[in-house]
Amino acid sequence: MSRVFFLSSLLCMLVGVCLLGTVTGATCAETPLGKKILILNSYHSGYKGSDDAVEGFRATLLKALPDTEIQVEYLDSKNNSGKEFDAKVIDLLRFKYQKRHFDLIFSTDDYAFNIIERHREDLFGATPVVFCGTNSFDRSRLSGRHGIIGIDERPSFKATLDLIFDLHPATKEIVVIRDDSVTGQLNDMEFRKAAEQLQDKATFSDWAGLRLDQFISRVKQLHPGSVILYFASFVQDENGDRVSSNEALRRISTVSPVPVYGGWEFNLGEGIVGGRLLNLHEHGAAAAALAVRVLKGESIDALPPVTPSPNKDMFDYNELRRFGIAQGKLPTDSIIVNQPPGYLYSHRVEILSTISVLLLLALTMSFTKLINSRKNLQIHRDALVQRNEELEQALSKVKVLEGIIPVCMYCKKVRKDEKSWQQMESYISQHTEAQFSHGICPTCFDDNFSGKKPKQL
């Protein structure tokens, strides 16, 4: 009997485990997995422009979809180029990702987008693509294509040139410092379109592809009336090694006797006065907003294929001060970095300390007054109590005779009741606190002791 019971129990347990496994499996199968995104970064880790874009993309996307898995592939096109390099990049991407699934591809800058444009179907099939950082993007490149949208990285050269002429009316020469890479050439094409409209205001000199020492030597010779526009993504030194955009800018700006303006926010604070700048962090954030919509189920082909570049007027306080540029001349809503805090903020410790001391003094004075008031109140209270006690003692000794007292008109006795009479002295002593002593007045003395007969009443 016990054996049958044991087998029955074991069978029930096995059935329960199977059912639990079935339910758990169904639940796991129904739980949506996190999305997977591949970032194709045109450059290398440490290049500030693309790093800013990736950081803006990552922060914005993970805030909306925190379970998303993001992988970054650096294509290193700043340090390498040519057909042989391109072929090896394609082979590497094919080897690593041809059989892997991604829910979305995010590409930064032109080189990565060029790879997507030519080899998307071969490498990633119909995976949706969001791009940013493509310089002056030609919308016709998306003609007939599906599943690709992005942000146009178009510098505001015309707006920046207008700013230069407004802030420096005596400008006669605009000197362009740039690199001669593919990106530099694309930016130069956009710059020339803007400069064509201003040929009557100044001459334009293109210093492209010089070594850093050559740039520095030429910049030192510039005179008032010249302004530099800097948009080099890198510069080579005398040994042929590449110097980063910001390092080259710092060395050029330090020796420059004239203002330096730019086109990208990542150069702000490194030597440029400012301009209407392109912020790559904001580009990445804007691209992430599009990616979130796609990953949440919106049709990518229903979204705008190209979104304009969100550029802003931005300036460096230190450079404004260096060249005597009044902030009141800047465009409305300009952003100024490195601006020192106002007087109240910069002296906040001293101000708060002074306020604290004054409050402490006021509190001490109030507390002292309160103590003195309590002492005076106690003194008056004690005096009042003493006076009250004295009055109570006085009142306790006073008894008042009220009403009509029946007195005999002859003997002066007081009637107590209908049958009883009492000497007046006794009556008064009984009903008051008064006491009597006896003596003889002169009249009574004469009447009673001088031999005369007392008068009859």
Summary of the structure (lengths in Angstrom):
residues: 457
radius of gyration: 51.9
end to end distance: 141.1
largest distance: 171.2
contacts: 1285
relative contact order: 0.08
helix: 50%
strand: 18%
